[in-house]
Amino acid sequence: MGKVIVTVKLTNYVEEQLKKLKLLKGEPRSVEAEALVDTGATRLYLQTRTIRALGLKKESEITSKTTNGARRRAVYQAVRLELMGRNGAFEVVEVDDDVPNLLGQVPLEVLDFVVDPKRQKLIANPDHGGIQMTEEY
């Protein structure tokens, strides 16, 4: 399968909520960025420069298993991720600027997208008739 790259809109979720409560003047910080769809990754991973542009604050650290072994990574406040008419709030794991932004399995599941390997693109889950759906078993 080839690379699947998407353009996502990312908004500082805390600032967005403060704006709704009328506690923030101006608009929440937001950027558009390219992200590599990586079904082998778990979460939403953003480059340091993207995190800084959004003004996110560090909340914790996690150990991340990589192809080069285990590595400690910073976890930042949530962003609202918008993609193809769908959105959700996701914590952010920091990656170096020489690594692409990665859209992992958790955001893909929540937003109900799957990779179409034949056409090498991201699509709405065809099992759900084009409607964003969650599954409970």
Helices and strands as residue ranges (DSSP letters): E 5-12, H 13-20, E 30-37, E 44-47, H 48-54, E 58-66, E 69-83, E 86-95, E 102-103, H 105-111, E 113-116, E 121-124, G 126-128
